[in-house]
C-alpha cells in the first residue's frame, strides 16, 4: 500500500471504531470485519506499517511508543 492508502485506511478504521461500524472502505475496496477487536488489530497493523516497523513482534526503540501515566498512593 502507498503512504496515502495507509493514511486512508487508518482514518477509516478509526472512524469505524468511533461509530461502531464493522464495514469500512479504503484503498478503493470495502472490508467487513467480524468484530471491533478485528478492527483494532487491523488498525495496529496499519499504524505499524506507517511507522515502518515489523507487523509482528516488538517495535524497535525508534518507534513512537506514546506516553503512559503513572500513579502513586500517598
N, CA, C and O atoms as a Tripos MOL2 file, in Angstrom:
@<TRIPOS>MOLECULE
protein
  296   295    74     0     0
PROTEIN
NO_CHARGES

@<TRIPOS>ATOM
      1 N           0.8320   -1.1840    0.0000 N.3       1 UNK1
      2 CA          0.0000    0.0000    0.0000 C.3       1 UNK1
      3 C           0.8760    1.2450    0.0000 C.2       1 UNK1
      4 O           1.9710    1.2650    0.5620 O.2       1 UNK1
      5 N           0.3650    2.2660   -0.6390 N.am      2 UNK2
      6 CA          1.0750    3.5390   -0.6740 C.3       2 UNK2
      7 C           0.8690    4.2680    0.6600 C.2       2 UNK2
      8 O          -0.0580    3.9410    1.4020 O.2       2 UNK2
      9 N           1.7150    5.2410    0.9680 N.am      3 UNK3
     10 CA          1.5190    6.0180    2.1980 C.3       3 UNK3
     11 C           0.1410    6.6760    2.2700 C.2       3 UNK3
     12 O          -0.4510    6.7660    3.3460 O.2       3 UNK3
     13 N          -0.3650    7.1310    1.1370 N.am      4 UNK4
     14 CA         -1.7030    7.7390    1.1100 C.3       4 UNK4
     15 C          -2.7710    6.7130    1.4600 C.2       4 UNK4
     16 O          -3.6970    7.0120    2.2140 O.2       4 UNK4
     17 N          -2.6480    5.5160    0.9190 N.am      5 UNK5
     18 CA         -3.6190    4.4480    1.2140 C.3       5 UNK5
     19 C          -3.5430    4.0310    2.6780 C.2       5 UNK5
     20 O          -4.5670    3.7330    3.2920 O.2       5 UNK5
     21 N          -2.3400    4.0070    3.2390 N.am      6 UNK6
     22 CA         -2.1980    3.6810    4.6630 C.3       6 UNK6
     23 C          -2.8960    4.7230    5.5280 C.2       6 UNK6
     24 O          -3.5930    4.3850    6.4850 O.2       6 UNK6
     25 N          -2.7020    5.9890    5.1830 N.am      7 UNK7
     26 CA         -3.3630    7.0670    5.9260 C.3       7 UNK7
     27 C          -4.8750    6.9580    5.8110 C.2       7 UNK7
     28 O          -5.5960    7.1520    6.7900 O.2       7 UNK7
     29 N          -5.3500    6.6470    4.6160 N.am      8 UNK8
     30 CA         -6.7870    6.4770    4.3900 C.3       8 UNK8
     31 C          -7.3250    5.2990    5.1940 C.2       8 UNK8
     32 O          -8.4120    5.3880    5.7660 O.2       8 UNK8
     33 N          -6.5810    4.2020    5.2450 N.am      9 UNK9
     34 CA         -7.0050    3.0180    5.9910 C.3       9 UNK9
     35 C          -7.0900    3.3200    7.4820 C.2       9 UNK9
     36 O          -8.0640    2.9440    8.1350 O.2       9 UNK9
     37 N          -6.0880    3.9900    8.0220 N.am     10 UNK10
     38 CA         -6.0880    4.3320    9.4470 C.3      10 UNK10
     39 C          -7.2830    5.2250    9.7720 C.2      10 UNK10
     40 O          -7.9810    4.9930   10.7590 O.2      10 UNK10
     41 N          -7.5180    6.2300    8.9600 N.am     11 UNK11
     42 CA         -8.6450    7.1410    9.1960 C.3      11 UNK11
     43 C          -9.9770    6.4010    9.1440 C.2      11 UNK11
     44 O         -10.8430    6.6230    9.9900 O.2      11 UNK11
     45 N         -10.1440    5.5230    8.1600 N.am     12 UNK12
     46 CA        -11.3950    4.7750    8.0230 C.3      12 UNK12
     47 C         -11.6070    3.8380    9.2020 C.2      12 UNK12
     48 O         -12.7240    3.7120    9.7040 O.2      12 UNK12
     49 N         -10.5460    3.1820    9.6450 N.am     13 UNK13
     50 CA        -10.6650    2.2590   10.7740 C.3      13 UNK13
     51 C         -10.9380    2.9960   12.0810 C.2      13 UNK13
     52 O         -11.7090    2.5180   12.9140 O.2      13 UNK13
     53 N         -10.3120    4.1560   12.2660 N.am     14 UNK14
     54 CA        -10.5880    4.9470   13.4690 C.3      14 UNK14
     55 C         -12.0310    5.4400   13.4830 C.2      14 UNK14
     56 O         -12.6760    5.4550   14.5310 O.2      14 UNK14
     57 N         -12.5310    5.8390   12.3270 N.am     15 UNK15
     58 CA        -13.9280    6.2640   12.2290 C.3      15 UNK15
     59 C         -14.8650    5.0960   12.5320 C.2      15 UNK15
     60 O         -15.8670    5.2640   13.2280 O.2      15 UNK15
     61 N         -14.5400    3.9230   12.0120 N.am     16 UNK16
     62 CA        -15.3580    2.7370   12.2590 C.3      16 UNK16
     63 C         -15.4030    2.4110   13.7520 C.2      16 UNK16
     64 O         -16.4580    2.0600   14.2800 O.2      16 UNK16
     65 N         -14.2720    2.5250   14.4250 N.am     17 UNK17
     66 CA        -14.2600    2.2750   15.8710 C.3      17 UNK17
     67 C         -15.1340    3.2740   16.6170 C.2      17 UNK17
     68 O         -15.8600    2.9150   17.5440 O.2      17 UNK17
     69 N         -15.0530    4.5240   16.2000 N.am     18 UNK18
     70 CA        -15.8170    5.5780   16.8760 C.3      18 UNK18
     71 C         -17.3210    5.4260   16.6650 C.2      18 UNK18
     72 O         -18.1120    5.7750   17.5420 O.2      18 UNK18
     73 N         -17.7140    4.9070   15.5090 N.am     19 UNK19
     74 CA        -19.1430    4.8050   15.1910 C.3      19 UNK19
     75 C         -19.7250    3.4140   15.4200 C.2      19 UNK19
     76 O         -20.9440    3.2400   15.4000 O.2      19 UNK19
     77 N         -18.8600    2.4210   15.6360 N.am     20 UNK20
     78 CA        -19.3410    1.0580   15.8550 C.3      20 UNK20
     79 C         -19.6100    0.2900   14.5700 C.2      20 UNK20
     80 O         -20.1610   -0.8100   14.6120 O.2      20 UNK20
     81 N         -19.2300    0.8510   13.4380 N.am     21 UNK21
     82 CA        -19.4210    0.1710   12.1540 C.3      21 UNK21
     83 C         -18.4030   -0.9530   11.9980 C.2      21 UNK21
     84 O         -17.2760   -0.8510   12.4840 O.2      21 UNK21
     85 N         -18.8020   -2.0160   11.3240 N.am     22 UNK22
     86 CA        -17.8820   -3.1230   11.0550 C.3      22 UNK22
     87 C         -17.4800   -3.1760    9.5880 C.2      22 UNK22
     88 O         -16.5680   -3.9190    9.2270 O.2      22 UNK22
     89 N         -18.1410   -2.4030    8.7420 N.am     23 UNK23
     90 CA        -17.7980   -2.3530    7.3200 C.3      23 UNK23
     91 C         -17.1010   -1.0370    7.0350 C.2      23 UNK23
     92 O         -17.6130    0.0330    7.3620 O.2      23 UNK23
     93 N         -15.9290   -1.1230    6.4220 N.am     24 UNK24
     94 CA        -15.1100    0.0500    6.1460 C.3      24 UNK24
     95 C         -14.6500    0.0340    4.6970 C.2      24 UNK24
     96 O         -14.4790   -1.0270    4.0980 O.2      24 UNK24
     97 N         -14.4510    1.2260    4.1430 N.am     25 UNK25
     98 CA        -13.9270    1.3480    2.7800 C.3      25 UNK25
     99 C         -12.6220    2.1200    2.8150 C.2      25 UNK25
    100 O         -12.5380    3.2040    3.3930 O.2      25 UNK25
    101 N         -11.6040    1.5430    2.1870 N.am     26 UNK26
    102 CA        -10.3390    2.2260    1.9910 C.3      26 UNK26
    103 C          -9.6000    1.5490    0.8510 C.2      26 UNK26
    104 O          -9.8520    0.3840    0.5420 O.2      26 UNK26
    105 N          -8.7000    2.2720    0.2340 N.am     27 UNK27
    106 CA         -7.9130    1.7800   -0.8970 C.3      27 UNK27
    107 C          -8.8190    1.2820   -2.0280 C.2      27 UNK27
    108 O          -8.4690    0.3530   -2.7560 O.2      27 UNK27
    109 N          -9.9900    1.9160   -2.1620 N.am     28 UNK28
    110 CA        -10.9010    1.5440   -3.2320 C.3      28 UNK28
    111 C         -11.6130    0.2280   -3.0370 C.2      28 UNK28
    112 O         -12.2170   -0.2950   -3.9730 O.2      28 UNK28
    113 N         -11.5540   -0.3190   -1.8300 N.am     29 UNK29
    114 CA        -12.1980   -1.6020   -1.5480 C.3      29 UNK29
    115 C         -13.0330   -1.5070   -0.2830 C.2      29 UNK29
    116 O         -12.8380   -0.6090    0.5350 O.2      29 UNK29
    117 N         -13.9590   -2.4310   -0.1290 N.am     30 UNK30
    118 CA        -14.8180   -2.4810    1.0450 C.3      30 UNK30
    119 C         -14.4750   -3.7320    1.8510 C.2      30 UNK30
    120 O         -14.3680   -4.8260    1.2970 O.2      30 UNK30
    121 N         -14.3050   -3.5620    3.1540 N.am     31 UNK31
    122 CA        -13.9680   -4.6670    4.0420 C.3      31 UNK31
    123 C         -14.9810   -4.7260    5.1730 C.2      31 UNK31
    124 O         -15.3600   -3.6940    5.7250 O.2      31 UNK31
    125 N         -15.4210   -5.9330    5.5200 N.am     32 UNK32
    126 CA        -16.2940   -6.1260    6.6680 C.3      32 UNK32
    127 C         -15.5410   -6.9520    7.6980 C.2      32 UNK32
    128 O         -15.1180   -8.0750    7.4240 O.2      32 UNK32
    129 N         -15.3780   -6.3840    8.8810 N.am     33 UNK33
    130 CA        -14.6630   -7.0450    9.9640 C.3      33 UNK33
    131 C         -15.6610   -7.7850   10.8480 C.2      33 UNK33
    132 O         -16.8330   -7.4170   10.9170 O.2      33 UNK33
    133 N         -15.1890   -8.8270   11.5220 N.am     34 UNK34
    134 CA        -16.0640   -9.6570   12.3490 C.3      34 UNK34
    135 C         -16.4050   -8.9980   13.6820 C.2      34 UNK34
    136 O         -17.4760   -9.2310   14.2420 O.2      34 UNK34
    137 N         -15.4870   -8.1740   14.1870 N.am     35 UNK35
    138 CA        -15.6910   -7.5620   15.4990 C.3      35 UNK35
    139 C         -14.8480   -6.3040   15.6100 C.2      35 UNK35
    140 O         -14.0010   -6.0310   14.7600 O.2      35 UNK35
    141 N         -15.0900   -5.5410   16.6680 N.am     36 UNK36
    142 CA        -14.2620   -4.3630   16.8930 C.3      36 UNK36
    143 C         -12.8270   -4.7810   17.2200 C.2      36 UNK36
    144 O         -11.8870   -4.0390   16.9340 O.2      36 UNK36
    145 N         -12.6540   -5.9570   17.8130 N.am     37 UNK37
    146 CA        -11.3130   -6.4610   18.0820 C.3      37 UNK37
    147 C         -10.5350   -6.6400   16.7740 C.2      37 UNK37
    148 O          -9.3420   -6.3410   16.7110 O.2      37 UNK37
    149 N         -11.2080   -7.1220   15.7440 N.am     38 UNK38
    150 CA        -10.5650   -7.2820   14.4330 C.3      38 UNK38
    151 C         -10.1550   -5.9290   13.8590 C.2      38 UNK38
    152 O          -9.1000   -5.8040   13.2380 O.2      38 UNK38
    153 N         -10.9890   -4.9310   14.0680 N.am     39 UNK39
    154 CA        -10.6710   -3.5790   13.5870 C.3      39 UNK39
    155 C          -9.4670   -3.0310   14.3410 C.2      39 UNK39
    156 O          -8.5900   -2.4090   13.7420 O.2      39 UNK39
    157 N          -9.4200   -3.2560   15.6420 N.am     40 UNK40
    158 CA         -8.2890   -2.7860   16.4460 C.3      40 UNK40
    159 C          -6.9930   -3.4410   15.9690 C.2      40 UNK40
    160 O          -5.9630   -2.7740   15.8740 O.2      40 UNK40
    161 N          -7.0340   -4.7220   15.6730 N.am     41 UNK41
    162 CA         -5.8440   -5.4220   15.1770 C.3      41 UNK41
    163 C          -5.4150   -4.8810   13.8140 C.2      41 UNK41
    164 O          -4.2230   -4.6970   13.5650 O.2      41 UNK41
    165 N          -6.3770   -4.6270   12.9380 N.am     42 UNK42
    166 CA         -6.0560   -4.0700   11.6170 C.3      42 UNK42
    167 C          -5.4770   -2.6610   11.7620 C.2      42 UNK42
    168 O          -4.5190   -2.3000   11.0790 O.2      42 UNK42
    169 N          -6.0620   -1.8840   12.6460 N.am     43 UNK43
    170 CA         -5.5820   -0.5220   12.8870 C.3      43 UNK43
    171 C          -4.1450   -0.5490   13.4060 C.2      43 UNK43
    172 O          -3.3140    0.2470   12.9690 O.2      43 UNK43
    173 N          -3.8540   -1.4500   14.3240 N.am     44 UNK44
    174 CA         -2.4930   -1.5960   14.8410 C.3      44 UNK44
    175 C          -1.5320   -1.9740   13.7120 C.2      44 UNK44
    176 O          -0.4310   -1.4320   13.6160 O.2      44 UNK44
    177 N          -1.9560   -2.9010   12.8650 N.am     45 UNK45
    178 CA         -1.1290   -3.3350   11.7350 C.3      45 UNK45
    179 C          -0.7930   -2.1530   10.8120 C.2      45 UNK45
    180 O           0.3680   -1.9490   10.4580 O.2      45 UNK45
    181 N          -1.8180   -1.3790   10.4260 N.am     46 UNK46
    182 CA         -1.5900   -0.2660    9.5060 C.3      46 UNK46
    183 C          -0.7520    0.8430   10.1380 C.2      46 UNK46
    184 O           0.0630    1.4640    9.4560 O.2      46 UNK46
    185 N          -0.9430    1.0960   11.4300 N.am     47 UNK47
    186 CA         -0.1370    2.1160   12.0980 C.3      47 UNK47
    187 C           1.3260    1.6820   12.1410 C.2      47 UNK47
    188 O           2.2250    2.5060   11.9710 O.2      47 UNK47
    189 N           1.5650    0.3960   12.3670 N.am     48 UNK48
    190 CA          2.9420   -0.1120   12.3680 C.3      48 UNK48
    191 C           3.5470   -0.0020   10.9650 C.2      48 UNK48
    192 O           4.7310    0.3030   10.8210 O.2      48 UNK48
    193 N           2.7430   -0.2490    9.9440 N.am     49 UNK49
    194 CA          3.2220   -0.1100    8.5710 C.3      49 UNK49
    195 C           3.6070    1.3340    8.2810 C.2      49 UNK49
    196 O           4.6110    1.5850    7.6150 O.2      49 UNK49
    197 N           2.8180    2.2860    8.7740 N.am     50 UNK50
    198 CA          3.1220    3.7020    8.5860 C.3      50 UNK50
    199 C           4.4520    4.0730    9.2400 C.2      50 UNK50
    200 O           5.2100    4.8850    8.7100 O.2      50 UNK50
    201 N           4.7240    3.4710   10.3950 N.am     51 UNK51
    202 CA          5.9480    3.7740   11.1290 C.3      51 UNK51
    203 C           7.1500    3.0190   10.5750 C.2      51 UNK51
    204 O           8.2940    3.3060   10.9280 O.2      51 UNK51
    205 N           6.8780    2.0510    9.7050 N.am     52 UNK52
    206 CA          7.9640    1.2780    9.1240 C.3      52 UNK52
    207 C           8.5120    0.2180   10.0500 C.2      52 UNK52
    208 O           9.6690   -0.1830    9.9220 O.2      52 UNK52
    209 N           7.6880   -0.2480   10.9900 N.am     53 UNK53
    210 CA          8.1300   -1.2970   11.9090 C.3      53 UNK53
    211 C           7.5170   -2.6270   11.4940 C.2      53 UNK53
    212 O           6.5200   -2.6420   10.7720 O.2      53 UNK53
    213 N           8.0870   -3.7410   11.9320 N.am     54 UNK54
    214 CA          7.5310   -5.0480   11.5680 C.3      54 UNK54
    215 C           6.0830   -5.1770   12.0270 C.2      54 UNK54
    216 O           5.6810   -4.5690   13.0190 O.2      54 UNK54
    217 N           5.3050   -5.9700   11.2990 N.am     55 UNK55
    218 CA          3.8820   -6.1120   11.6400 C.3      55 UNK55
    219 C           3.6640   -6.9980   12.8580 C.2      55 UNK55
    220 O           2.5710   -7.0070   13.4240 O.2      55 UNK55
    221 N           4.6840   -7.7390   13.2690 N.am     56 UNK56
    222 CA          4.5850   -8.5610   14.4800 C.3      56 UNK56
    223 C           5.8470   -8.3800   15.2950 C.2      56 UNK56
    224 O           6.8520   -7.8660   14.8040 O.2      56 UNK56
    225 N           5.7890   -8.7990   16.5190 N.am     57 UNK57
    226 CA          6.9570   -8.7030   17.3800 C.3      57 UNK57
    227 C           7.1000   -7.3240   17.9790 C.2      57 UNK57
    228 O           6.2950   -6.4330   17.7110 O.2      57 UNK57
    229 N           8.1330   -7.1500   18.7960 N.am     58 UNK58
    230 CA          8.3090   -5.8550   19.4580 C.3      58 UNK58
    231 C           8.7350   -4.7720   18.4790 C.2      58 UNK58
    232 O           9.4280   -5.0360   17.4960 O.2      58 UNK58
    233 N           8.3160   -3.5740   18.7630 N.am     59 UNK59
    234 CA          8.7030   -2.4350   17.9310 C.3      59 UNK59
    235 C          10.1350   -2.0360   18.2610 C.2      59 UNK59
    236 O          10.5520   -2.1560   19.4130 O.2      59 UNK59
    237 N          10.8880   -1.5690   17.2880 N.am     60 UNK60
    238 CA         12.2480   -1.1120   17.5730 C.3      60 UNK60
    239 C          12.2240    0.1230   18.4590 C.2      60 UNK60
    240 O          11.1940    0.7840   18.5850 O.2      60 UNK60
    241 N          13.3460    0.4300   19.0660 N.am     61 UNK61
    242 CA         13.4090    1.5540   20.0070 C.3      61 UNK61
    243 C          13.0960    2.8920   19.3420 C.2      61 UNK61
    244 O          12.7480    3.8520   20.0290 O.2      61 UNK61
    245 N          13.2140    2.9700   18.0130 N.am     62 UNK62
    246 CA         12.9370    4.2250   17.3120 C.3      62 UNK62
    247 C          11.4450    4.4670   17.0990 C.2      62 UNK62
    248 O          11.0530    5.5720   16.7220 O.2      62 UNK62
    249 N          10.6110    3.4630   17.3320 N.am     63 UNK63
    250 CA          9.1690    3.6070   17.1130 C.3      63 UNK63
    251 C           8.5540    4.5030   18.1880 C.2      63 UNK63
    252 O           8.9800    4.4820   19.3430 O.2      63 UNK63
    253 N           7.5590    5.2820   17.8030 N.am     64 UNK64
    254 CA          6.8430    6.1420   18.7360 C.3      64 UNK64
    255 C           6.0110    5.2650   19.6530 C.2      64 UNK64
    256 O           5.1170    4.5530   19.1950 O.2      64 UNK64
    257 N           6.2960    5.3120   20.9290 N.am     65 UNK65
    258 CA          5.5940    4.4560   21.8870 C.3      65 UNK65
    259 C           4.5340    5.2100   22.6840 C.2      65 UNK65
    260 O           3.8090    4.5990   23.4690 O.2      65 UNK65
    261 N           4.4320    6.4920   22.5020 N.am     66 UNK66
    262 CA          3.4450    7.2610   23.2500 C.3      66 UNK66
    263 C           3.9160    7.4700   24.6790 C.2      66 UNK66
    264 O           5.1000    7.3010   24.9720 O.2      66 UNK66
    265 N           3.0180    7.8300   25.5560 N.am     67 UNK67
    266 CA          3.3810    8.0270   26.9560 C.3      67 UNK67
    267 C           2.3330    7.3550   27.8380 C.2      67 UNK67
    268 O           1.1880    7.1480   27.4380 O.2      67 UNK67
    269 N           2.7600    7.0310   29.0250 N.am     68 UNK68
    270 CA          1.8820    6.3430   29.9600 C.3      68 UNK68
    271 C           1.8560    7.1020   31.2740 C.2      68 UNK68
    272 O           2.8610    7.6700   31.7020 O.2      68 UNK68
    273 N           0.7070    7.1030   31.8980 N.am     69 UNK69
    274 CA          0.5700    7.7700   33.1960 C.3      69 UNK69
    275 C           1.0220    6.8180   34.2920 C.2      69 UNK69
    276 O           0.8870    5.6000   34.1770 O.2      69 UNK69
    277 N           1.5520    7.3900   35.3390 N.am     70 UNK70
    278 CA          1.9460    6.5820   36.4890 C.3      70 UNK70
    279 C           1.2880    7.1830   37.7200 C.2      70 UNK70
    280 O           1.2240    8.4030   37.8680 O.2      70 UNK70
    281 N           0.8070    6.3300   38.5890 N.am     71 UNK71
    282 CA          0.0890    6.7820   39.7750 C.3      71 UNK71
    283 C           0.7400    6.2180   41.0260 C.2      71 UNK71
    284 O           1.2050    5.0780   41.0310 O.2      71 UNK71
    285 N           0.7730    7.0070   42.0730 N.am     72 UNK72
    286 CA          1.3060    6.5650   43.3470 C.3      72 UNK72
    287 C           0.2940    6.8560   44.4290 C.2      72 UNK72
    288 O          -0.4480    7.8360   44.3530 O.2      72 UNK72
    289 N           0.2650    6.0180   45.4220 N.am     73 UNK73
    290 CA         -0.6270    6.2190   46.5430 C.3      73 UNK73
    291 C           0.1110    6.9780   47.6290 C.2      73 UNK73
    292 O           1.2600    6.6600   47.9340 O.2      73 UNK73
    293 N          -0.5310    7.9770   48.2160 N.am     74 UNK74
    294 CA          0.1110    8.7610   49.3040 C.3      74 UNK74
    295 C           0.0320    8.0280   50.5980 C.2      74 UNK74
    296 O           0.5120    8.5230   51.6180 O.2      74 UNK74
@<TRIPOS>BOND
     1     1     2 1
     2     2     3 1
     3     3     4 2
     4     3     5 am
     5     5     6 1
     6     6     7 1
     7     7     8 2
     8     7     9 am
     9     9    10 1
    10    10    11 1
    11    11    12 2
    12    11    13 am
    13    13    14 1
    14    14    15 1
    15    15    16 2
    16    15    17 am
    17    17    18 1
    18    18    19 1
    19    19    20 2
    20    19    21 am
    21    21    22 1
    22    22    23 1
    23    23    24 2
    24    23    25 am
    25    25    26 1
    26    26    27 1
    27    27    28 2
    28    27    29 am
    29    29    30 1
    30    30    31 1
    31    31    32 2
    32    31    33 am
    33    33    34 1
    34    34    35 1
    35    35    36 2
    36    35    37 am
    37    37    38 1
    38    38    39 1
    39    39    40 2
    40    39    41 am
    41    41    42 1
    42    42    43 1
    43    43    44 2
    44    43    45 am
    45    45    46 1
    46    46    47 1
    47    47    48 2
    48    47    49 am
    49    49    50 1
    50    50    51 1
    51    51    52 2
    52    51    53 am
    53    53    54 1
    54    54    55 1
    55    55    56 2
    56    55    57 am
    57    57    58 1
    58    58    59 1
    59    59    60 2
    60    59    61 am
    61    61    62 1
    62    62    63 1
    63    63    64 2
    64    63    65 am
    65    65    66 1
    66    66    67 1
    67    67    68 2
    68    67    69 am
    69    69    70 1
    70    70    71 1
    71    71    72 2
    72    71    73 am
    73    73    74 1
    74    74    75 1
    75    75    76 2
    76    75    77 am
    77    77    78 1
    78    78    79 1
    79    79    80 2
    80    79    81 am
    81    81    82 1
    82    82    83 1
    83    83    84 2
    84    83    85 am
    85    85    86 1
    86    86    87 1
    87    87    88 2
    88    87    89 am
    89    89    90 1
    90    90    91 1
    91    91    92 2
    92    91    93 am
    93    93    94 1
    94    94    95 1
    95    95    96 2
    96    95    97 am
    97    97    98 1
    98    98    99 1
    99    99   100 2
   100    99   101 am
   101   101   102 1
   102   102   103 1
   103   103   104 2
   104   103   105 am
   105   105   106 1
   106   106   107 1
   107   107   108 2
   108   107   109 am
   109   109   110 1
   110   110   111 1
   111   111   112 2
   112   111   113 am
   113   113   114 1
   114   114   115 1
   115   115   116 2
   116   115   117 am
   117   117   118 1
   118   118   119 1
   119   119   120 2
   120   119   121 am
   121   121   122 1
   122   122   123 1
   123   123   124 2
   124   123   125 am
   125   125   126 1
   126   126   127 1
   127   127   128 2
   128   127   129 am
   129   129   130 1
   130   130   131 1
   131   131   132 2
   132   131   133 am
   133   133   134 1
   134   134   135 1
   135   135   136 2
   136   135   137 am
   137   137   138 1
   138   138   139 1
   139   139   140 2
   140   139   141 am
   141   141   142 1
   142   142   143 1
   143   143   144 2
   144   143   145 am
   145   145   146 1
   146   146   147 1
   147   147   148 2
   148   147   149 am
   149   149   150 1
   150   150   151 1
   151   151   152 2
   152   151   153 am
   153   153   154 1
   154   154   155 1
   155   155   156 2
   156   155   157 am
   157   157   158 1
   158   158   159 1
   159   159   160 2
   160   159   161 am
   161   161   162 1
   162   162   163 1
   163   163   164 2
   164   163   165 am
   165   165   166 1
   166   166   167 1
   167   167   168 2
   168   167   169 am
   169   169   170 1
   170   170   171 1
   171   171   172 2
   172   171   173 am
   173   173   174 1
   174   174   175 1
   175   175   176 2
   176   175   177 am
   177   177   178 1
   178   178   179 1
   179   179   180 2
   180   179   181 am
   181   181   182 1
   182   182   183 1
   183   183   184 2
   184   183   185 am
   185   185   186 1
   186   186   187 1
   187   187   188 2
   188   187   189 am
   189   189   190 1
   190   190   191 1
   191   191   192 2
   192   191   193 am
   193   193   194 1
   194   194   195 1
   195   195   196 2
   196   195   197 am
   197   197   198 1
   198   198   199 1
   199   199   200 2
   200   199   201 am
   201   201   202 1
   202   202   203 1
   203   203   204 2
   204   203   205 am
   205   205   206 1
   206   206   207 1
   207   207   208 2
   208   207   209 am
   209   209   210 1
   210   210   211 1
   211   211   212 2
   212   211   213 am
   213   213   214 1
   214   214   215 1
   215   215   216 2
   216   215   217 am
   217   217   218 1
   218   218   219 1
   219   219   220 2
   220   219   221 am
   221   221   222 1
   222   222   223 1
   223   223   224 2
   224   223   225 am
   225   225   226 1
   226   226   227 1
   227   227   228 2
   228   227   229 am
   229   229   230 1
   230   230   231 1
   231   231   232 2
   232   231   233 am
   233   233   234 1
   234   234   235 1
   235   235   236 2
   236   235   237 am
   237   237   238 1
   238   238   239 1
   239   239   240 2
   240   239   241 am
   241   241   242 1
   242   242   243 1
   243   243   244 2
   244   243   245 am
   245   245   246 1
   246   246   247 1
   247   247   248 2
   248   247   249 am
   249   249   250 1
   250   250   251 1
   251   251   252 2
   252   251   253 am
   253   253   254 1
   254   254   255 1
   255   255   256 2
   256   255   257 am
   257   257   258 1
   258   258   259 1
   259   259   260 2
   260   259   261 am
   261   261   262 1
   262   262   263 1
   263   263   264 2
   264   263   265 am
   265   265   266 1
   266   266   267 1
   267   267   268 2
   268   267   269 am
   269   269   270 1
   270   270   271 1
   271   271   272 2
   272   271   273 am
   273   273   274 1
   274   274   275 1
   275   275   276 2
   276   275   277 am
   277   277   278 1
   278   278   279 1
   279   279   280 2
   280   279   281 am
   281   281   282 1
   282   282   283 1
   283   283   284 2
   284   283   285 am
   285   285   286 1
   286   286   287 1
   287   287   288 2
   288   287   289 am
   289   289   290 1
   290   290   291 1
   291   291   292 2
   292   291   293 am
   293   293   294 1
   294   294   295 1
   295   295   296 2
@<TRIPOS>SUBSTRUCTURE
     1 UNK1         2 RESIDUE 1 A UNK
     2 UNK2         6 RESIDUE 1 A UNK
     3 UNK3        10 RESIDUE 1 A UNK
     4 UNK4        14 RESIDUE 1 A UNK
     5 UNK5        18 RESIDUE 1 A UNK
     6 UNK6        22 RESIDUE 1 A UNK
     7 UNK7        26 RESIDUE 1 A UNK
     8 UNK8        30 RESIDUE 1 A UNK
     9 UNK9        34 RESIDUE 1 A UNK
    10 UNK10       38 RESIDUE 1 A UNK
    11 UNK11       42 RESIDUE 1 A UNK
    12 UNK12       46 RESIDUE 1 A UNK
    13 UNK13       50 RESIDUE 1 A UNK
    14 UNK14       54 RESIDUE 1 A UNK
    15 UNK15       58 RESIDUE 1 A UNK
    16 UNK16       62 RESIDUE 1 A UNK
    17 UNK17       66 RESIDUE 1 A UNK
    18 UNK18       70 RESIDUE 1 A UNK
    19 UNK19       74 RESIDUE 1 A UNK
    20 UNK20       78 RESIDUE 1 A UNK
    21 UNK21       82 RESIDUE 1 A UNK
    22 UNK22       86 RESIDUE 1 A UNK
    23 UNK23       90 RESIDUE 1 A UNK
    24 UNK24       94 RESIDUE 1 A UNK
    25 UNK25       98 RESIDUE 1 A UNK
    26 UNK26      102 RESIDUE 1 A UNK
    27 UNK27      106 RESIDUE 1 A UNK
    28 UNK28      110 RESIDUE 1 A UNK
    29 UNK29      114 RESIDUE 1 A UNK
    30 UNK30      118 RESIDUE 1 A UNK
    31 UNK31      122 RESIDUE 1 A UNK
    32 UNK32      126 RESIDUE 1 A UNK
    33 UNK33      130 RESIDUE 1 A UNK
    34 UNK34      134 RESIDUE 1 A UNK
    35 UNK35      138 RESIDUE 1 A UNK
    36 UNK36      142 RESIDUE 1 A UNK
    37 UNK37      146 RESIDUE 1 A UNK
    38 UNK38      150 RESIDUE 1 A UNK
    39 UNK39      154 RESIDUE 1 A UNK
    40 UNK40      158 RESIDUE 1 A UNK
    41 UNK41      162 RESIDUE 1 A UNK
    42 UNK42      166 RESIDUE 1 A UNK
    43 UNK43      170 RESIDUE 1 A UNK
    44 UNK44      174 RESIDUE 1 A UNK
    45 UNK45      178 RESIDUE 1 A UNK
    46 UNK46      182 RESIDUE 1 A UNK
    47 UNK47      186 RESIDUE 1 A UNK
    48 UNK48      190 RESIDUE 1 A UNK
    49 UNK49      194 RESIDUE 1 A UNK
    50 UNK50      198 RESIDUE 1 A UNK
    51 UNK51      202 RESIDUE 1 A UNK
    52 UNK52      206 RESIDUE 1 A UNK
    53 UNK53      210 RESIDUE 1 A UNK
    54 UNK54      214 RESIDUE 1 A UNK
    55 UNK55      218 RESIDUE 1 A UNK
    56 UNK56      222 RESIDUE 1 A UNK
    57 UNK57      226 RESIDUE 1 A UNK
    58 UNK58      230 RESIDUE 1 A UNK
    59 UNK59      234 RESIDUE 1 A UNK
    60 UNK60      238 RESIDUE 1 A UNK
    61 UNK61      242 RESIDUE 1 A UNK
    62 UNK62      246 RESIDUE 1 A UNK
    63 UNK63      250 RESIDUE 1 A UNK
    64 UNK64      254 RESIDUE 1 A UNK
    65 UNK65      258 RESIDUE 1 A UNK
    66 UNK66      262 RESIDUE 1 A UNK
    67 UNK67      266 RESIDUE 1 A UNK
    68 UNK68      270 RESIDUE 1 A UNK
    69 UNK69      274 RESIDUE 1 A UNK
    70 UNK70      278 RESIDUE 1 A UNK
    71 UNK71      282 RESIDUE 1 A UNK
    72 UNK72      286 RESIDUE 1 A UNK
    73 UNK73      290 RESIDUE 1 A UNK
    74 UNK74      294 RESIDUE 1 A UNK
